[in-house]
Structures are given as structure tokens and as C-alpha cells.
Amino acid sequence: MSILKDTKIKKFNSYDRALVYMHELGYSYKSRNYFKEDRSELWTNKSKTKTAYLKSTFDFFEVDTMDMGTVWQVIEF
């Protein structure tokens, strides 16, 4: 149950914005898994011993619009 409390999810409309966010938090690139539409990356933070998972999903861009497309999610755990 404590894993769910510690997990943070943040969404971005572009890959570049997600990368800037990851670098601002001090994460370093670890590995990448790309297969067809599934794109994901694993990032680590050595000083805080934390891990982040960056993945792409097909979702709504904003809560109040019906526009859909590729949304990048940063999941910290």
C-alpha cells in the first residue's frame, strides 16, 4: 500500500517537455524500450535512489477538450 502513496504521475503533451522535466529533477537515462506504439524509458536518480518511468499513451490532451493524441507520462516511484 505504501508504494501507491509514493507514486507520482505527471503528464506532458510533448516528449521534449518531459525530458526537460526529468533533467530538472536530476534523473539520468538508464534504458529504452520501443515496440510499435509502446514507447517507454527508465530513468534513475542516484542521489535519492529513486526511479522514474517515462511512457507514451494515447489519451486526451487536456481535461476539458476532446482532442486526443500521444501523451507522455512520468511515473516516479
KOLGU-4560 file (N, C-alpha, C; in nm, 3 decimals, padded with zeros to 5 digits):
<recs>
<n_xx: 00.082 n_yy: -00.119 n_zz: 00.000 ca_xx: 00.000 ca_yy: 00.000 ca_zz: 00.000 c_xx: 00.086 c_yy: 00.125 c_zz: 00.000 mol: A seq: 1 type: MET>
<n_xx: 00.205 n_yy: 00.119 n_zz: 00.060 ca_xx: 00.290 ca_yy: 00.238 ca_zz: 00.066 c_xx: 00.346 c_yy: 00.273 c_zz: -00.072 mol: A seq: 2 type: SER>
<n_xx: 00.357 n_yy: 00.176 n_zz: -00.162 ca_xx: 00.406 ca_yy: 00.203 ca_zz: -00.297 c_xx: 00.309 c_yy: 00.295 c_zz: -00.370 mol: A seq: 3 type: ILE>
<n_xx: 00.181 n_yy: 00.275 n_zz: -00.353 ca_xx: 00.082 ca_yy: 00.358 ca_zz: -00.420 c_xx: 00.084 c_yy: 00.501 c_zz: -00.366 mol: A seq: 4 type: LEU>
<n_xx: 00.114 n_yy: 00.520 n_zz: -00.240 ca_xx: 00.119 ca_yy: 00.653 ca_zz: -00.183 c_xx: 00.240 c_yy: 00.731 c_zz: -00.233 mol: A seq: 5 type: LYS>
<n_xx: 00.351 n_yy: 00.662 n_zz: -00.259 ca_xx: 00.474 ca_yy: 00.726 ca_zz: -00.301 c_xx: 00.480 c_yy: 00.753 c_zz: -00.452 mol: A seq: 6 type: ASP>
<n_xx: 00.388 n_yy: 00.696 n_zz: -00.529 ca_xx: 00.390 ca_yy: 00.710 ca_zz: -00.674 c_xx: 00.331 c_yy: 00.844 c_zz: -00.716 mol: A seq: 7 type: THR>
<n_xx: 00.405 n_yy: 00.915 n_zz: -00.804 ca_xx: 00.358 ca_yy: 01.042 ca_zz: -00.858 c_xx: 00.351 c_yy: 01.029 c_zz: -01.010 mol: A seq: 8 type: LYS>
<n_xx: 00.240 n_yy: 01.077 n_zz: -01.070 ca_xx: 00.223 ca_yy: 01.072 ca_zz: -01.215 c_xx: 00.203 c_yy: 01.214 c_zz: -01.266 mol: A seq: 9 type: ILE>
<n_xx: 00.281 n_yy: 01.251 n_zz: -01.368 ca_xx: 00.269 ca_yy: 01.381 ca_zz: -01.431 c_xx: 00.261 c_yy: 01.359 c_zz: -01.581 mol: A seq: 10 type: LYS>
<n_xx: 00.173 n_yy: 01.434 n_zz: -01.651 ca_xx: 00.152 ca_yy: 01.416 ca_zz: -01.795 c_xx: 00.205 c_yy: 01.536 c_zz: -01.873 mol: A seq: 11 type: LYS>
<n_xx: 00.259 n_yy: 01.507 n_zz: -01.993 ca_xx: 00.310 ca_yy: 01.610 ca_zz: -02.084 c_xx: 00.260 c_yy: 01.582 c_zz: -02.225 mol: A seq: 12 type: PHE>
<n_xx: 00.240 n_yy: 01.690 n_zz: -02.303 ca_xx: 00.193 ca_yy: 01.675 ca_zz: -02.440 c_xx: 00.307 c_yy: 01.651 c_zz: -02.538 mol: A seq: 13 type: ASN>
<n_xx: 00.431 n_yy: 01.678 n_zz: -02.499 ca_xx: 00.544 ca_yy: 01.656 ca_zz: -02.589 c_xx: 00.656 c_yy: 01.584 c_zz: -02.516 mol: A seq: 14 type: SER>
<n_xx: 00.734 n_yy: 01.511 n_zz: -02.594 ca_xx: 00.848 ca_yy: 01.436 ca_zz: -02.540 c_xx: 00.955 c_yy: 01.531 c_zz: -02.488 mol: A seq: 15 type: TYR>
<n_xx: 00.975 n_yy: 01.642 n_zz: -02.558 ca_xx: 01.079 ca_yy: 01.738 ca_zz: -02.517 c_xx: 01.050 c_yy: 01.798 c_zz: -02.380 mol: A seq: 16 type: ASP>
<n_xx: 00.926 n_yy: 01.832 n_zz: -02.354 ca_xx: 00.890 ca_yy: 01.887 ca_zz: -02.223 c_xx: 00.911 c_yy: 01.784 c_zz: -02.112 mol: A seq: 17 type: ARG>
<n_xx: 00.882 n_yy: 01.658 n_zz: -02.142 ca_xx: 00.902 ca_yy: 01.551 ca_zz: -02.044 c_xx: 01.052 c_yy: 01.534 c_zz: -02.014 mol: A seq: 18 type: ALA>
<n_xx: 01.136 n_yy: 01.545 n_zz: -02.118 ca_xx: 01.280 ca_yy: 01.533 ca_zz: -02.097 c_xx: 01.334 c_yy: 01.647 c_zz: -02.012 mol: A seq: 19 type: LEU>
<n_xx: 01.287 n_yy: 01.769 n_zz: -02.037 ca_xx: 01.331 ca_yy: 01.883 ca_zz: -01.956 c_xx: 01.292 c_yy: 01.863 c_zz: -01.810 mol: A seq: 20 type: VAL>
<n_xx: 01.171 n_yy: 01.812 n_zz: -01.788 ca_xx: 01.125 ca_yy: 01.785 ca_zz: -01.652 c_xx: 01.213 c_yy: 01.680 c_zz: -01.583 mol: A seq: 21 type: TYR>
<n_xx: 01.249 n_yy: 01.575 n_zz: -01.657 ca_xx: 01.333 ca_yy: 01.470 ca_zz: -01.600 c_xx: 01.472 c_yy: 01.523 c_zz: -01.562 mol: A seq: 22 type: MET>
<n_xx: 01.528 n_yy: 01.607 n_zz: -01.648 ca_xx: 01.661 ca_yy: 01.664 ca_zz: -01.618 c_xx: 01.654 c_yy: 01.762 c_zz: -01.502 mol: A seq: 23 type: HIS>
<n_xx: 01.544 n_yy: 01.836 n_zz: -01.490 ca_xx: 01.529 ca_yy: 01.929 ca_zz: -01.377 c_xx: 01.523 c_yy: 01.855 c_zz: -01.244 mol: A seq: 24 type: GLU>
<n_xx: 01.465 n_yy: 01.735 n_zz: -01.243 ca_xx: 01.458 ca_yy: 01.656 ca_zz: -01.121 c_xx: 01.587 c_yy: 01.580 c_zz: -01.092 mol: A seq: 25 type: LEU>
<n_xx: 01.682 n_yy: 01.582 n_zz: -01.185 ca_xx: 01.811 ca_yy: 01.518 ca_zz: -01.162 c_xx: 01.818 c_yy: 01.372 c_zz: -01.201 mol: A seq: 26 type: GLY>
<n_xx: 01.730 n_yy: 01.327 n_zz: -01.289 ca_xx: 01.730 ca_yy: 01.187 ca_zz: -01.332 c_xx: 01.829 c_yy: 01.166 c_zz: -01.446 mol: A seq: 27 type: TYR>
<n_xx: 01.887 n_yy: 01.046 n_zz: -01.451 ca_xx: 01.979 ca_yy: 01.006 ca_zz: -01.557 c_xx: 01.914 c_yy: 00.893 c_zz: -01.638 mol: A seq: 28 type: SER>
<n_xx: 01.938 n_yy: 00.895 n_zz: -01.768 ca_xx: 01.882 ca_yy: 00.794 ca_zz: -01.858 c_xx: 01.942 c_yy: 00.657 c_zz: -01.829 mol: A seq: 29 type: TYR>
<n_xx: 01.856 n_yy: 00.554 n_zz: -01.827 ca_xx: 01.903 ca_yy: 00.417 ca_zz: -01.799 c_xx: 01.879 c_yy: 00.324 c_zz: -01.918 mol: A seq: 30 type: LYS>
<n_xx: 01.753 n_yy: 00.312 n_zz: -01.965 ca_xx: 01.725 ca_yy: 00.221 ca_zz: -02.076 c_xx: 01.599 c_yy: 00.265 c_zz: -02.150 mol: A seq: 31 type: SER>
<n_xx: 01.581 n_yy: 00.209 n_zz: -02.271 ca_xx: 01.468 ca_yy: 00.245 ca_zz: -02.356 c_xx: 01.407 c_yy: 00.118 c_zz: -02.415 mol: A seq: 32 type: ARG>
<n_xx: 01.275 n_yy: 00.112 n_zz: -02.421 ca_xx: 01.203 ca_yy: 00.001 ca_zz: -02.482 c_xx: 01.101 c_yy: 00.058 c_zz: -02.580 mol: A seq: 33 type: ASN>
<n_xx: 01.125 n_yy: 00.035 n_zz: -02.709 ca_xx: 01.032 ca_yy: 00.080 ca_zz: -02.814 c_xx: 00.985 c_yy: -00.042 c_zz: -02.892 mol: A seq: 34 type: TYR>
<n_xx: 00.854 n_yy: -00.061 n_zz: -02.898 ca_xx: 00.796 ca_yy: -00.167 ca_zz: -02.979 c_xx: 00.663 c_yy: -00.119 c_zz: -03.031 mol: A seq: 35 type: PHE>
<n_xx: 00.655 n_yy: -00.091 n_zz: -03.160 ca_xx: 00.537 ca_yy: -00.037 ca_zz: -03.227 c_xx: 00.489 c_yy: 00.089 c_zz: -03.157 mol: A seq: 36 type: LYS>
<n_xx: 00.369 n_yy: 00.090 n_zz: -03.101 ca_xx: 00.319 ca_yy: 00.211 ca_zz: -03.036 c_xx: 00.366 c_yy: 00.226 c_zz: -02.892 mol: A seq: 37 type: GLU>
<n_xx: 00.415 n_yy: 00.120 n_zz: -02.833 ca_xx: 00.458 ca_yy: 00.124 ca_zz: -02.694 c_xx: 00.599 c_yy: 00.179 c_zz: -02.686 mol: A seq: 38 type: ASP>
<n_xx: 00.613 n_yy: 00.299 n_zz: -02.629 ca_xx: 00.744 ca_yy: 00.361 ca_zz: -02.612 c_xx: 00.761 c_yy: 00.392 c_zz: -02.463 mol: A seq: 39 type: ARG>
<n_xx: 00.871 n_yy: 00.346 n_zz: -02.407 ca_xx: 00.894 ca_yy: 00.371 ca_zz: -02.264 c_xx: 01.044 c_yy: 00.380 c_zz: -02.237 mol: A seq: 40 type: SER>
<n_xx: 01.076 n_yy: 00.455 n_zz: -02.132 ca_xx: 01.215 ca_yy: 00.473 ca_zz: -02.090 c_xx: 01.223 c_yy: 00.463 c_zz: -01.939 mol: A seq: 41 type: GLU>
<n_xx: 01.335 n_yy: 00.415 n_zz: -01.891 ca_xx: 01.360 ca_yy: 00.404 ca_zz: -01.747 c_xx: 01.470 c_yy: 00.502 c_zz: -01.710 mol: A seq: 42 type: LEU>
<n_xx: 01.445 n_yy: 00.583 n_zz: -01.607 ca_xx: 01.539 ca_yy: 00.684 ca_zz: -01.561 c_xx: 01.565 c_yy: 00.662 c_zz: -01.413 mol: A seq: 43 type: TRP>
<n_xx: 01.689 n_yy: 00.690 n_zz: -01.368 ca_xx: 01.724 ca_yy: 00.673 ca_zz: -01.228 c_xx: 01.783 c_yy: 00.802 c_zz: -01.171 mol: A seq: 44 type: THR>
<n_xx: 01.767 n_yy: 00.820 n_zz: -01.042 ca_xx: 01.825 ca_yy: 00.932 ca_zz: -00.970 c_xx: 01.918 c_yy: 00.874 c_zz: -00.865 mol: A seq: 45 type: ASN>
<n_xx: 02.048 n_yy: 00.890 n_zz: -00.884 ca_xx: 02.146 ca_yy: 00.827 ca_zz: -00.795 c_xx: 02.149 c_yy: 00.888 c_zz: -00.656 mol: A seq: 46 type: LYS>
<n_xx: 02.130 n_yy: 01.019 n_zz: -00.648 ca_xx: 02.141 ca_yy: 01.084 ca_zz: -00.517 c_xx: 02.024 c_yy: 01.049 c_zz: -00.425 mol: A seq: 47 type: SER>
<n_xx: 01.906 n_yy: 01.029 n_zz: -00.481 ca_xx: 01.789 ca_yy: 00.998 ca_zz: -00.399 c_xx: 01.748 c_yy: 00.852 c_zz: -00.409 mol: A seq: 48 type: LYS>
<n_xx: 01.819 n_yy: 00.773 n_zz: -00.486 ca_xx: 01.788 ca_yy: 00.633 ca_zz: -00.512 c_xx: 01.643 c_yy: 00.615 c_zz: -00.553 mol: A seq: 49 type: THR>
<n_xx: 01.596 n_yy: 00.699 n_zz: -00.642 ca_xx: 01.460 ca_yy: 00.690 ca_zz: -00.695 c_xx: 01.464 c_yy: 00.650 c_zz: -00.841 mol: A seq: 50 type: LYS>
<n_xx: 01.351 n_yy: 00.602 n_zz: -00.891 ca_xx: 01.339 ca_yy: 00.561 ca_zz: -01.029 c_xx: 01.216 c_yy: 00.627 c_zz: -01.090 mol: A seq: 51 type: THR>
<n_xx: 01.226 n_yy: 00.661 n_zz: -01.217 ca_xx: 01.112 ca_yy: 00.718 ca_zz: -01.290 c_xx: 01.093 c_yy: 00.641 c_zz: -01.419 mol: A seq: 52 type: ALA>
<n_xx: 00.968 n_yy: 00.628 n_zz: -01.461 ca_xx: 00.930 ca_yy: 00.555 ca_zz: -01.580 c_xx: 00.860 c_yy: 00.654 c_zz: -01.673 mol: A seq: 53 type: TYR>
<n_xx: 00.914 n_yy: 00.675 n_zz: -01.792 ca_xx: 00.857 ca_yy: 00.766 ca_zz: -01.890 c_xx: 00.794 c_yy: 00.683 c_zz: -02.000 mol: A seq: 54 type: LEU>
<n_xx: 00.663 n_yy: 00.697 n_zz: -02.021 ca_xx: 00.597 ca_yy: 00.615 ca_zz: -02.123 c_xx: 00.496 c_yy: 00.697 c_zz: -02.201 mol: A seq: 55 type: LYS>
<n_xx: 00.468 n_yy: 00.652 n_zz: -02.323 ca_xx: 00.372 ca_yy: 00.721 ca_zz: -02.408 c_xx: 00.239 c_yy: 00.646 c_zz: -02.404 mol: A seq: 56 type: SER>
<n_xx: 00.131 n_yy: 00.723 n_zz: -02.404 ca_xx: -00.003 ca_yy: 00.666 ca_zz: -02.409 c_xx: -00.088 c_yy: 00.748 c_zz: -02.505 mol: A seq: 57 type: THR>
<n_xx: -00.194 n_yy: 00.691 n_zz: -02.555 ca_xx: -00.290 ca_yy: 00.762 ca_zz: -02.638 c_xx: -00.403 c_yy: 00.806 c_zz: -02.547 mol: A seq: 58 type: PHE>
<n_xx: -00.411 n_yy: 00.937 n_zz: -02.520 ca_xx: -00.503 ca_yy: 00.989 ca_zz: -02.420 c_xx: -00.548 c_yy: 01.129 c_zz: -02.461 mol: A seq: 59 type: ASP>
<n_xx: -00.637 n_yy: 01.188 n_zz: -02.383 ca_xx: -00.681 ca_yy: 01.325 ca_zz: -02.406 c_xx: -00.569 c_yy: 01.422 c_zz: -02.371 mol: A seq: 60 type: PHE>
<n_xx: -00.553 n_yy: 01.528 n_zz: -02.455 ca_xx: -00.450 ca_yy: 01.629 ca_zz: -02.427 c_xx: -00.484 c_yy: 01.709 c_zz: -02.302 mol: A seq: 61 type: PHE>
<n_xx: -00.605 n_yy: 01.755 n_zz: -02.291 ca_xx: -00.650 ca_yy: 01.834 ca_zz: -02.177 c_xx: -00.777 c_yy: 01.773 c_zz: -02.122 mol: A seq: 62 type: GLU>
<n_xx: -00.812 n_yy: 01.807 n_zz: -02.000 ca_xx: -00.931 ca_yy: 01.752 ca_zz: -01.935 c_xx: -01.059 c_yy: 01.807 c_zz: -02.000 mol: A seq: 63 type: VAL>
<n_xx: -01.056 n_yy: 01.933 n_zz: -02.043 ca_xx: -01.177 ca_yy: 01.999 ca_zz: -02.091 c_xx: -01.193 c_yy: 01.997 c_zz: -02.243 mol: A seq: 64 type: ASP>
<n_xx: -01.107 n_yy: 01.925 n_zz: -02.319 ca_xx: -01.121 ca_yy: 01.917 ca_zz: -02.464 c_xx: -01.136 c_yy: 01.772 c_zz: -02.507 mol: A seq: 65 type: THR>
<n_xx: -01.178 n_yy: 01.752 n_zz: -02.630 ca_xx: -01.194 ca_yy: 01.617 ca_zz: -02.685 c_xx: -01.078 c_yy: 01.579 c_zz: -02.776 mol: A seq: 66 type: MET>
<n_xx: -00.972 n_yy: 01.660 n_zz: -02.780 ca_xx: -00.855 ca_yy: 01.630 ca_zz: -02.863 c_xx: -00.775 c_yy: 01.517 c_zz: -02.801 mol: A seq: 67 type: ASP>
<n_xx: -00.742 n_yy: 01.418 n_zz: -02.884 ca_xx: -00.664 ca_yy: 01.304 ca_zz: -02.835 c_xx: -00.535 c_yy: 01.292 c_zz: -02.914 mol: A seq: 68 type: MET>
<n_xx: -00.434 n_yy: 01.235 n_zz: -02.851 ca_xx: -00.306 ca_yy: 01.214 ca_zz: -02.916 c_xx: -00.209 c_yy: 01.148 c_zz: -02.821 mol: A seq: 69 type: GLY>
<n_xx: -00.082 n_yy: 01.153 n_zz: -02.856 ca_xx: 00.022 ca_yy: 01.092 ca_zz: -02.774 c_xx: 00.052 c_yy: 01.180 c_zz: -02.653 mol: A seq: 70 type: THR>
<n_xx: 00.038 n_yy: 01.123 n_zz: -02.536 ca_xx: 00.066 ca_yy: 01.192 ca_zz: -02.411 c_xx: 00.177 c_yy: 01.115 c_zz: -02.340 mol: A seq: 71 type: VAL>
<n_xx: 00.276 n_yy: 01.188 n_zz: -02.291 ca_xx: 00.389 ca_yy: 01.126 ca_zz: -02.220 c_xx: 00.364 c_yy: 01.134 c_zz: -02.071 mol: A seq: 72 type: TRP>
<n_xx: 00.372 n_yy: 01.022 n_zz: -02.003 ca_xx: 00.352 ca_yy: 01.015 ca_zz: -01.858 c_xx: 00.485 c_yy: 00.988 c_zz: -01.788 mol: A seq: 73 type: GLN>
<n_xx: 00.511 n_yy: 01.067 n_zz: -01.684 ca_xx: 00.627 ca_yy: 01.043 ca_zz: -01.598 c_xx: 00.575 c_yy: 00.985 c_zz: -01.468 mol: A seq: 74 type: VAL>
<n_xx: 00.614 n_yy: 00.862 n_zz: -01.437 ca_xx: 00.571 ca_yy: 00.794 ca_zz: -01.317 c_xx: 00.692 c_yy: 00.778 c_zz: -01.228 mol: A seq: 75 type: ILE>
<n_xx: 00.691 n_yy: 00.845 n_zz: -01.113 ca_xx: 00.802 ca_yy: 00.838 ca_zz: -01.017 c_xx: 00.767 c_yy: 00.740 c_zz: -00.907 mol: A seq: 76 type: GLU>
<n_xx: 00.862 n_yy: 00.653 n_zz: -00.874 ca_xx: 00.841 ca_yy: 00.560 ca_zz: -00.762 c_xx: 00.970 c_yy: 00.531 c_zz: -00.692 mol: A seq: 77 type: PHE>
</recs>
